[in-house]
Every structure is written in structure tokens, then in C-alpha cells.
Amino acid sequence: MIETHTRSIVKAVSYRLLGSGVTFIVVLVMTQKFNLAAGIGIIDTLLKIGAFYFHERLWHRIPFGRVKPPDYQI
């Protein structure tokens, strides 16, 4: 099965929204500063979406752990 670039982007965005939400909450609880927490959450989201996307595409090129599907199906 081959993943499309669109699927990789959607996975990266959905995962980062979850992760950055956690980062936002942690910073907010520790500093009690909403603007600081929001700024860190936004920067975290943007940088890590890009990192995740390139990581995902790199692993797409690596054959490690993949098996070839059978030539026929029943």
C-alpha cells in the first residue's frame, strides 16, 4: 500500500494539533500566560508539521519492514 502526499500531510497536521494542544496546556499551566502558551503552541505546530512530513516521506522511501504483497489474491 502506498501513501499519498495528501495523506502524509493530513496525518502530520492532525497529529501536531493534538501534540501542540498538549504543549499549549503544559505551558499555560506552568506560566499562567495565555499569549505565551498560544505563541509557543503555534510555533511548535508549524515547525513540527514540517518535520513530521519530511520524516514520513523519508520513511516512505525506506524498504525496511515492508513485505511485497502476493501477485494474486483469492
Buried (B, 14 or more C-beta within 10 A) or exposed (E): EEEEEEEBBEBBBEBBEEBBEEBBEEBBEEEEEEEBBEEBBEEBBEEBBEEBBEEBBEEEEEEEEEEEEEEEEE
